[in-house]
Every structure is written in C-alpha cells, then in structure tokens.
C-alpha cells in the first residue's frame, strides 16, 4: 500500500496502539455488542473465541490488524 501521502509521524503511528488509553476508550472499542457475541459464538474453542474478540477490538480501534 502506498504511504507517500502520510507524514513521517503518521507512518510511525500506523497499526500501533497509542501509549495510553483510558478505560472508557478500551471499553468502547473492545466491548462486544450482540451481533459480535453471536459471531464469536460460532467459533470452535474458547481460545479461538478470545483470539477473534481481540482481533475484532483491534480492528475497531486501529482500523487495521
């Protein structure tokens, strides 16, 4: 993906969690709503459920994984 249009600071931040997040921000991105709970219920094991939920929250927070 071309990134020449981004500043050096934006390139350095891309795909990385910020240093500090408030509990409210984490809750907003990582709390599963009803639709997400239904999707996570389709997974095969508790480990797969946890992995999916972390990926889901990460994509919501960062816009990428």
PyMOL CGO cylinders between C-alpha atoms (Angstrom):
from pymol import cmd
from pymol.cgo import CYLINDER

trace = [
    CYLINDER, 0.00, 0.00, 0.00, 1.50, 3.37, -0.94, 0.3, 1, 1, 1, 1, 1, 1,
    CYLINDER, 1.50, 3.37, -0.94, 2.15, 5.62, 2.01, 0.3, 1, 1, 1, 1, 1, 1,
    CYLINDER, 2.15, 5.62, 2.01, 3.88, 8.61, 0.45, 0.3, 1, 1, 1, 1, 1, 1,
    CYLINDER, 3.88, 8.61, 0.45, 0.90, 10.84, 1.29, 0.3, 1, 1, 1, 1, 1, 1,
    CYLINDER, 0.90, 10.84, 1.29, 1.36, 10.22, 5.05, 0.3, 1, 1, 1, 1, 1, 1,
    CYLINDER, 1.36, 10.22, 5.05, 3.67, 12.26, 7.25, 0.3, 1, 1, 1, 1, 1, 1,
    CYLINDER, 3.67, 12.26, 7.25, 6.56, 10.50, 8.99, 0.3, 1, 1, 1, 1, 1, 1,
    CYLINDER, 6.56, 10.50, 8.99, 4.66, 10.73, 12.27, 0.3, 1, 1, 1, 1, 1, 1,
    CYLINDER, 4.66, 10.73, 12.27, 1.57, 9.10, 10.74, 0.3, 1, 1, 1, 1, 1, 1,
    CYLINDER, 1.57, 9.10, 10.74, 3.67, 6.28, 9.27, 0.3, 1, 1, 1, 1, 1, 1,
    CYLINDER, 3.67, 6.28, 9.27, 5.29, 5.69, 12.67, 0.3, 1, 1, 1, 1, 1, 1,
    CYLINDER, 5.29, 5.69, 12.67, 1.85, 5.52, 14.38, 0.3, 1, 1, 1, 1, 1, 1,
    CYLINDER, 1.85, 5.52, 14.38, 0.12, 3.34, 11.76, 0.3, 1, 1, 1, 1, 1, 1,
    CYLINDER, 0.12, 3.34, 11.76, -1.03, -0.03, 13.12, 0.3, 1, 1, 1, 1, 1, 1,
    CYLINDER, -1.03, -0.03, 13.12, 0.20, 0.65, 16.65, 0.3, 1, 1, 1, 1, 1, 1,
    CYLINDER, 0.20, 0.65, 16.65, -1.70, 1.18, 19.85, 0.3, 1, 1, 1, 1, 1, 1,
    CYLINDER, -1.70, 1.18, 19.85, -1.22, 4.59, 21.47, 0.3, 1, 1, 1, 1, 1, 1,
    CYLINDER, -1.22, 4.59, 21.47, 0.86, 4.61, 24.65, 0.3, 1, 1, 1, 1, 1, 1,
    CYLINDER, 0.86, 4.61, 24.65, -2.03, 5.50, 26.94, 0.3, 1, 1, 1, 1, 1, 1,
    CYLINDER, -2.03, 5.50, 26.94, -5.72, 4.69, 26.62, 0.3, 1, 1, 1, 1, 1, 1,
    CYLINDER, -5.72, 4.69, 26.62, -8.43, 5.38, 29.16, 0.3, 1, 1, 1, 1, 1, 1,
    CYLINDER, -8.43, 5.38, 29.16, -10.60, 2.52, 30.41, 0.3, 1, 1, 1, 1, 1, 1,
    CYLINDER, -10.60, 2.52, 30.41, -13.57, 4.17, 28.70, 0.3, 1, 1, 1, 1, 1, 1,
    CYLINDER, -13.57, 4.17, 28.70, -11.82, 4.13, 25.32, 0.3, 1, 1, 1, 1, 1, 1,
    CYLINDER, -11.82, 4.13, 25.32, -10.87, 0.48, 25.71, 0.3, 1, 1, 1, 1, 1, 1,
    CYLINDER, -10.87, 0.48, 25.71, -14.42, -0.39, 26.68, 0.3, 1, 1, 1, 1, 1, 1,
    CYLINDER, -14.42, -0.39, 26.68, -15.81, 1.45, 23.66, 0.3, 1, 1, 1, 1, 1, 1,
    CYLINDER, -15.81, 1.45, 23.66, -13.63, -0.50, 21.21, 0.3, 1, 1, 1, 1, 1, 1,
    CYLINDER, -13.63, -0.50, 21.21, -13.41, -3.91, 22.87, 0.3, 1, 1, 1, 1, 1, 1,
    CYLINDER, -13.41, -3.91, 22.87, -16.89, -4.43, 24.35, 0.3, 1, 1, 1, 1, 1, 1,
    CYLINDER, -16.89, -4.43, 24.35, -18.76, -6.95, 22.22, 0.3, 1, 1, 1, 1, 1, 1,
    CYLINDER, -18.76, -6.95, 22.22, -22.26, -5.99, 21.12, 0.3, 1, 1, 1, 1, 1, 1,
    CYLINDER, -22.26, -5.99, 21.12, -24.99, -8.56, 20.46, 0.3, 1, 1, 1, 1, 1, 1,
    CYLINDER, -24.99, -8.56, 20.46, -24.01, -9.09, 16.81, 0.3, 1, 1, 1, 1, 1, 1,
    CYLINDER, -24.01, -9.09, 16.81, -20.37, -9.65, 17.75, 0.3, 1, 1, 1, 1, 1, 1,
    CYLINDER, -20.37, -9.65, 17.75, -21.36, -12.05, 20.54, 0.3, 1, 1, 1, 1, 1, 1,
    CYLINDER, -21.36, -12.05, 20.54, -23.34, -14.09, 18.02, 0.3, 1, 1, 1, 1, 1, 1,
    CYLINDER, -23.34, -14.09, 18.02, -20.36, -14.22, 15.66, 0.3, 1, 1, 1, 1, 1, 1,
    CYLINDER, -20.36, -14.22, 15.66, -17.92, -15.16, 18.40, 0.3, 1, 1, 1, 1, 1, 1,
    CYLINDER, -17.92, -15.16, 18.40, -20.30, -17.94, 19.47, 0.3, 1, 1, 1, 1, 1, 1,
    CYLINDER, -20.30, -17.94, 19.47, -19.74, -19.58, 16.07, 0.3, 1, 1, 1, 1, 1, 1,
    CYLINDER, -19.74, -19.58, 16.07, -16.04, -20.18, 16.81, 0.3, 1, 1, 1, 1, 1, 1,
    CYLINDER, -16.04, -20.18, 16.81, -14.81, -23.62, 17.78, 0.3, 1, 1, 1, 1, 1, 1,
    CYLINDER, -14.81, -23.62, 17.78, -12.91, -23.22, 21.04, 0.3, 1, 1, 1, 1, 1, 1,
    CYLINDER, -12.91, -23.22, 21.04, -12.51, -20.72, 23.88, 0.3, 1, 1, 1, 1, 1, 1,
    CYLINDER, -12.51, -20.72, 23.88, -9.04, -19.82, 22.58, 0.3, 1, 1, 1, 1, 1, 1,
    CYLINDER, -9.04, -19.82, 22.58, -10.46, -19.13, 19.11, 0.3, 1, 1, 1, 1, 1, 1,
    CYLINDER, -10.46, -19.13, 19.11, -13.23, -17.04, 20.71, 0.3, 1, 1, 1, 1, 1, 1,
    CYLINDER, -13.23, -17.04, 20.71, -10.69, -14.95, 22.60, 0.3, 1, 1, 1, 1, 1, 1,
    CYLINDER, -10.69, -14.95, 22.60, -8.48, -14.52, 19.53, 0.3, 1, 1, 1, 1, 1, 1,
    CYLINDER, -8.48, -14.52, 19.53, -11.41, -13.41, 17.42, 0.3, 1, 1, 1, 1, 1, 1,
    CYLINDER, -11.41, -13.41, 17.42, -12.57, -10.93, 20.06, 0.3, 1, 1, 1, 1, 1, 1,
    CYLINDER, -12.57, -10.93, 20.06, -9.08, -9.38, 20.34, 0.3, 1, 1, 1, 1, 1, 1,
    CYLINDER, -9.08, -9.38, 20.34, -8.83, -9.07, 16.55, 0.3, 1, 1, 1, 1, 1, 1,
    CYLINDER, -8.83, -9.07, 16.55, -12.30, -7.52, 16.40, 0.3, 1, 1, 1, 1, 1, 1,
    CYLINDER, -12.30, -7.52, 16.40, -11.44, -4.89, 19.02, 0.3, 1, 1, 1, 1, 1, 1,
    CYLINDER, -11.44, -4.89, 19.02, -8.08, -4.17, 17.41, 0.3, 1, 1, 1, 1, 1, 1,
    CYLINDER, -8.08, -4.17, 17.41, -9.60, -3.54, 14.01, 0.3, 1, 1, 1, 1, 1, 1,
    CYLINDER, -9.60, -3.54, 14.01, -12.19, -1.25, 15.55, 0.3, 1, 1, 1, 1, 1, 1,
    CYLINDER, -12.19, -1.25, 15.55, -9.56, 0.71, 17.47, 0.3, 1, 1, 1, 1, 1, 1,
    CYLINDER, -9.56, 0.71, 17.47, -6.82, 0.96, 14.84, 0.3, 1, 1, 1, 1, 1, 1,
    CYLINDER, -6.82, 0.96, 14.84, -8.74, 0.48, 11.61, 0.3, 1, 1, 1, 1, 1, 1,
    CYLINDER, -8.74, 0.48, 11.61, -6.36, -2.35, 10.64, 0.3, 1, 1, 1, 1, 1, 1,
    CYLINDER, -6.36, -2.35, 10.64, -4.87, -5.55, 12.06, 0.3, 1, 1, 1, 1, 1, 1,
]
cmd.load_cgo(trace, "trace")
